[in-house]
Structures are given as structure tokens and as C-alpha cells.
Amino acid sequence: MNNAPRTICLLRLSALGDATHVVPLVRTLREAWPQTALTWVIGKGERRLLDGLDGVHFVEYDKKTGWAGMRAVRTQLRGELGGERRYDALLQMQVAARANLLSAFVPARRRIGYDRSRSKDLHGLFINERIPDRPGIHVLDAIGSFCEPLGLRQTQVRWDLPVPAEAYEWAAAQWPEDGHPALLISPCSSHALRNWRAERYAALADHAAARGWRVVLCGGRSQLERDTTDAILAAMSAPALDLVGKDTLKQLPALLARAALLVTPDSGPMHIANAMGTKVLGLHAASNPARSGPYSDRRYCVDRYDDAARKYLGKPAAELRWGAKIEREGVMDLVTVDDAVAAFERYVADRDSA
């Protein structure tokens, strides 16, 4: 406690899944140093999801505001500091060019960033310390290691996302508790080339419905999500509950918590569901589930990442740079309906034997 920093600034703007990965780090810092003031520079949507997180002051940056927004962040941070001139430490947990530039507006003595293997977009120019280089670890563990230069270790992973009671009440009202487990489908990633075909989602959904499951679709308000959902519903034989565009970011975790199983590509809802304790049937070909799949349990994921590496890059996944994306046209076609049905049946077998 004698070595506790007075102030720490965390910088991670996006995306929803990665912001979720930061929460266990916040818990680690709060448990070790409850008196340390934590400020988190965060994106607009991520702020809505995590607003109310214990012991954290959020400073929101909207990327649409450009340089003016960065100057406004600096002004707000100076207000957060009070009588201090600089933060004792900045944890710069995002290597994108915009985030690197924004970090220059954060006054801090120690500027801790990624190891050289993960750095890009001149990240090294904006930091003066680096986290340990540990290849082959999950994104959440890499983020968790940002406390190590401060003398801590993240030895447990705890989320406890700030979900209000009214969000749980909304989720509970969406379908009755009638003994039918819910298969929740969140069909779209923000990266379109990670998305699966609508007719394949429909085939999996019909299989689940034939097994006595309730099928529920969820997602945001984008046109892509609306069009994809409409195509899934049109291809299905069984009925489904369409909640796409009807929830808020505060209601989404509660909705995910109600599901028995979530089906999704590599996406924010994947990681939020995992944080809420819901099992995930992840669909992976464009990205490596060992790096960016559901952190707690990947038993029900479909992993065609190695097949994608061999087909599109001419080498096995083991020879790729850790974290390499294979976002190519048609890559998700490597994930078959049979793959997804087999993963679903693995979950059903485990659920029935529990």
C-alpha cells in the first residue's frame, strides 16, 4: 500500500469486447489499491456498456470529434487530476493510430504500452515502458499484464459487469420461463468478413428448434444486422423471437445472461456473454479462438482458423504471427452447418449430463 500510485489513467477506446477484457484489470487494480483514483478514457458505446463500474471515472472520447475532441479530453483529464500535474501512470492499451495520438494528450509520468511484437502505428513513440512479451496468450491476459510494470499480477479474472436491476427485468419479460432453453443468435460482427451466411444460421436454428429449444435473435440497429436477421428469419422453418435493435447496451448483458447458449462470430456479444457466464458457440475461421475466442470456455467453438491459414496464406496457423486475421472473402464458408450442429450437440450433451 505504501507504493500505491495516487492516480492511474487507462486508455482503451474500443471495441465492446476489448473493453470487457479491461474490466478484470480494473478489478485487480481496485483490490490491490482501493484508494488509487482510476480514470478510463473510453469510447462512446463502451462507456454506455460499462457506465457505473465501481471506482472508475470515465472520460469519453468520440472519434468523430477529431483533434477538438482530443483537446477536450485533455481539459477534462486536467480536471480529474485536481491538484496533481500528471497521472502517476498511463496504461495505453490500444495501438491504433488514433489511440496513440490521443495518448499524447494524457499527462503522465509513466507511459506503459505493449511489447514490441504487438506494437504498430508508431505506438513506441508514445510510451516509455512496455508490458512483458508473452506470445500466444489471449487478449484478456495481455491486457491483464498491464499491471505488472506497477508491481502487481492479475491472478484471477472477475468481471461483475454493472448491469442495473431494470435491465434484468426487461430481459426477463422477453420470453416466459417454460422449460425451453434459449439459443440466442447474435449474427453479426462489426467486421463483415467474420460473419456467417444467413442460411447457415437458419439451418442451425431449425436444428435447435427441433430439439425443443427457443430461438432468439439479437443485435444492434445497423442496416447490416437488420438485413442479416431478416434473411435468417426468411430461411427458417421454425419460429423465432426477433429482438434485433430492441435492446440497449445496458440491457444486452442481461439478455445474454438469460440464454443457455449464444451463437456468434468473433464479436463484442461473444465476450460480454462470456463475462456474464453464458456459454458461447463461437464461429471462427477469420480469427484465432485461442487469442480472441470466449475467454472462459472454448469447448463449444468451431475452429477453422488453421484451415483458413492453409487455404488463404499457404501455411499452417502455427506459422502465422500471433493474432493474424484472415479476413478474406468467403473465409467463413469454411465453417459448415455440420460443424455448428456438432458444437451445439456437444453443449447439449454436457448440459444434460450436468
Phi, psi and omega in degrees: 000330180295336181261012183293131173297147175284323185219140174225136174248127175257138177235109172208108186279313189208172356260191185303315181296317181291325175297323176298324179295337181283335186302316177300327176296317176302316179298320179297315180295318181294321181292319181286319187227076184296340181270350181288132178279121180253127174241135182238118173275120195218160177283169187295308181293321180296325176297317180298322180293318191255003180305132183099001178298127187302132170075018182234132170261122181267139170239115188271136173237124176261119185299338179291343184274351174057221184295322179299319178295324178294319178294324178294323176298316179300317179298317181293322179296321177298324176292322178296326183290335182064238181280349179283148178273326184216156171291147175296327179207143170250127173258100185267094191259023179216130187259000178297152185304316182298317180293322177298315178297317180299324181298335178294342179271001180260114178285119183207144177287306179257131183237098189262126181228193183285159172297166185297328182292334180260352184285148172199173178053042175064027181307320184297338180285344187253004182230164174231003173216159181228151173286164178298147178271106179234093180296151171080022179251161179293153178305319181298320180290325176297315177296319179300332182285357178293345177275349186292319175299341178272358177098011180248167170226138176276101185261348174220155181244116181223131181259294186049060181301145182282090182249118183288158182301323182292336176290318176296322179296318178298314181298320181294335182276354187281330175205155185283156172274090186240017178090352179269118178294151183257126169264113181262128179248119171247095199279347191238135165267162174289346174260106190301329183285356174269356189272147181269162181288142182301319183293336178282320172303317182298319180296317178295317180298317179296322177299314180296318180298322178294339178268008176092014181269150170273136180252128181230135176251138178222163180165181183274198188256013180287159179294324178300316181292322178295313181295318179296316180296316179300321179292322177296312181298321180292329182273347182279148171268325182274159176285159178213153176269121183261106177248014182296126180079006186254353180251166173257172178293336174283330180277336184303312179301321179294322178295315179297324180294335181283339184283149170283324184209137176253134172251127183194154168284186177297108190204169176300312179304330176304312186281328175293317178300315178301318179296332180272359177090010179270136178289151187233129169264091183274143181251109188235125167214319180285338182223159186271116181296336178293334179264319189227020175277184178299125192296318192279330188201113180248019182296334187253016177273149170265125184242102174246023182295317179295320177299320179294319179298317181292321183286316188263335184242354175072023179206157178291158181301328181297340181264359180276156170299136181301128180093001180298134176264145177240065184270080182244153179301125177087359185297326182286350174292345176293338175274112184267165174299320179299322177301312184291320178297319178297319178295318177300316181292329174298317179295315181300317180298316179293322181294318182290333182269353182288000000 
